[in-house]
Amino acid sequence: MKLTIKEIAQALNIEPIDADKLVTSVEFDSRLITEGSLFVPLAGTRDGHEFVQQAIEQGAVATLWDKKRTNIPENITVLSVADVKAAFQQLAVYYQEKVAPKVVAITGSNGKTTTKDMTEAVLAQKFQTYKTQGNYNNDLGMPYTMLHMPDTTEVLILEMGMDHAGEIAFLSKLAQPDAAAITLIGEAHIENLGSRAGIAKAKMEITEGLKAEGYLVVPADEPLLLPLMTDLTQKIETFGLDKGDIHATIVEETKDQTTFTIEGETFRIPVLGSYNVKNALIAYGFGRYFGLTNEEIVRGLATFQLTKNRTQWLKASNGADILSDVYNANPTAMGLVLDSFGRLELAGRRLAVLADMLELGPDSKQMHAQMAEHIGNQYDAIFLYGSEMASLNKALVEFAGKVYYFEEKDALIKTLKEQLLPTDTLLLKGSNGMGLAEVIAQL
């Protein structure tokens, strides 16, 4: 990015100093400051204002500053504002309006990041694209993404996350997307939102900033969304397997790729899972909406790369195959990956490590127990970890394979190291807060 301090001051409606000095990046982590940065001292565990001197030493040329504070720093241009966080968000909107890309917004209970990655790979076949990095999808991460896009960006793909009502509405109004998608309505954050209907309503907030002439794509198999779309003016398409305006038929599902057809055209994605085909249908919808050819969409989907820890294949030190899907989990997502993993043709044993799914509210135990329906007799052994997984342990009384239950992570790791064979294929799935990434690192 390139903004003069004069531009920044105008964007924030304040008086500039050193008006022609150039700002080349915006950072709220002082450790990431480089020569030419604007430092944003946000309030967190510690107040960001405490790190202004470090930002100066690392080359920051300007800093936002809460005007209620005294001890204004020297040797740096100070832009005093009433609210540092609000000013940061306001600057992001200004920069986005200056670059003027088309904006794609993606939300949903599961699959946001994978859909974002697929959409970026497809649209990059025709446009200069930039996407949310990692999981920077909240009221700080999304403005950060907006401010970090290159000034040549033609399409900006933004992931929008939430755990409370009103958050997606705020992000949508900030970004003003041209096109948007809801991947699915699951049970993530149901503890805060009360019900799946509450989750559906919160996800539909993505339309609050969606341009009136824009485009929305939603799952065909989600009746909770239908009554929320009656007054929308945008073009709406549904997607699904074998039904919807955009629909696919799965041809083949292997460890490394899934092949499917849309209107007779063959597509391949380098990941397993029918749920990932649904994500690909969203990317296909966006590609078609923005004028790409089928050939371009085929090429984009075939070459997309997943963000780390989303259905990622790894090798254990003894040679066993590991499918890591440990970034997050809810019952819908866990059921889908168990189903897909259970259908794979494998030479050796099929094993799964399942850890607690967090923030499910009063029905958590029942939701964990219901995972037994997705395990059936396709698995040779199941390793369960966490207090909530005790319910699934009880539900697997008729399971033909072996079931191991652990309350301590160290005991889980020890048993896995003892039991895992070089010919095994192991799935790991659980909420990020359960720390299964550490288990993978130990294997």
Rosetta blueprint (number, residue, H / E / L):
1 M L
2 K L
3 L E
4 T E
5 I H
6 K H
7 E H
8 I H
9 A H
10 Q H
11 A H
12 L L
13 N L
14 I L
15 E L
16 P L
17 I L
18 D L
19 A L
20 D L
21 K L
22 L E
23 V E
24 T L
25 S E
26 V E
27 E E
28 F L
29 D L
30 S H
31 R H
32 L H
33 I L
34 T L
35 E L
36 G L
37 S E
38 L E
39 F E
40 V L
41 P L
42 L L
43 A E
44 G L
45 T L
46 R L
47 D E
48 G H
49 H H
50 E H
51 F H
52 V H
53 Q H
54 Q H
55 A H
56 I H
57 E H
58 Q L
59 G L
60 A L
61 V L
62 A E
63 T E
64 L E
65 W E
66 D E
67 K L
68 K L
69 R L
70 T L
71 N L
72 I L
73 P L
74 E L
75 N L
76 I L
77 T E
78 V E
79 L E
80 S E
81 V E
82 A L
83 D L
84 V H
85 K H
86 A H
87 A H
88 F H
89 Q H
90 Q H
91 L H
92 A H
93 V H
94 Y H
95 Y H
96 Q H
97 E H
98 K H
99 V H
100 A L
101 P L
102 K E
103 V E
104 V E
105 A E
106 I E
107 T E
108 G L
109 S L
110 N L
111 G L
112 K H
113 T H
114 T H
115 T H
116 K H
117 D H
118 M H
119 T H
120 E H
121 A H
122 V H
123 L H
124 A L
125 Q L
126 K L
127 F L
128 Q L
129 T E
130 Y E
131 K E
132 T L
133 Q L
134 G L
135 N L
136 Y L
137 N L
138 N L
139 D L
140 L L
141 G H
142 M H
143 P H
144 Y H
145 T H
146 M H
147 L H
148 H H
149 M L
150 P L
151 D L
152 T L
153 T L
154 E L
155 V E
156 L E
157 I E
158 L E
159 E E
160 M L
161 G L
162 M L
163 D L
164 H L
165 A L
166 G L
167 E H
168 I H
169 A H
170 F H
171 L H
172 S H
173 K H
174 L H
175 A H
176 Q L
177 P L
178 D L
179 A E
180 A E
181 A E
182 I E
183 T L
184 L L
185 I L
186 G L
187 E L
188 A L
189 H L
190 I H
191 E H
192 N H
193 L H
194 G L
195 S L
196 R H
197 A H
198 G H
199 I H
200 A H
201 K H
202 A H
203 K H
204 M H
205 E H
206 I H
207 T H
208 E H
209 G L
210 L L
211 K L
212 A L
213 E L
214 G L
215 Y E
216 L E
217 V E
218 V E
219 P E
220 A L
221 D L
222 E L
223 P H
224 L H
225 L H
226 L H
227 P H
228 L H
229 M L
230 T L
231 D L
232 L L
233 T L
234 Q L
235 K E
236 I E
237 E E
238 T E
239 F E
240 G E
241 L E
242 D L
243 K L
244 G L
245 D L
246 I E
247 H E
248 A E
249 T E
250 I E
251 V E
252 E E
253 E E
254 T L
255 K L
256 D L
257 Q L
258 T E
259 T E
260 F E
261 T E
262 I E
263 E L
264 G L
265 E E
266 T E
267 F E
268 R E
269 I E
270 P L
271 V L
272 L L
273 G L
274 S H
275 Y H
276 N H
277 V H
278 K H
279 N H
280 A H
281 L H
282 I H
283 A H
284 Y H
285 G H
286 F H
287 G H
288 R H
289 Y H
290 F L
291 G L
292 L L
293 T L
294 N H
295 E H
296 E H
297 I H
298 V H
299 R H
300 G H
301 L H
302 A H
303 T H
304 F L
305 Q L
306 L L
307 T L
308 K L
309 N L
310 R L
311 T L
312 Q E
313 W E
314 L E
315 K E
316 A L
317 S L
318 N L
319 G L
320 A L
321 D E
322 I E
323 L E
324 S E
325 D E
326 V L
327 Y L
328 N L
329 A L
330 N L
331 P H
332 T H
333 A H
334 M H
335 G H
336 L H
337 V H
338 L H
339 D H
340 S H
341 F H
342 G H
343 R H
344 L L
345 E L
346 L L
347 A L
348 G L
349 R L
350 R E
351 L E
352 A E
353 V E
354 L E
355 A E
356 D L
357 M L
358 L L
359 E L
360 L L
361 G H
362 P H
363 D H
364 S H
365 K H
366 Q H
367 M H
368 H H
369 A H
370 Q L
371 M L
372 A H
373 E H
374 H H
375 I H
376 G L
377 N L
378 Q L
379 Y L
380 D L
381 A E
382 I E
383 F E
384 L E
385 Y E
386 G L
387 S L
388 E L
389 M L
390 A H
391 S H
392 L H
393 N H
394 K H
395 A H
396 L L
397 V L
398 E L
399 F L
400 A L
401 G L
402 K E
403 V E
404 Y E
405 Y E
406 F E
407 E L
408 E L
409 K H
410 D H
411 A H
412 L H
413 I H
414 K H
415 T H
416 L H
417 K H
418 E H
419 Q H
420 L L
421 L L
422 P L
423 T L
424 D L
425 T E
426 L E
427 L E
428 L E
429 K E
430 G L
431 S L
432 N H
433 G H
434 M H
435 G L
436 L H
437 A H
438 E H
439 V H
440 I H
441 A H
442 Q H
443 L L
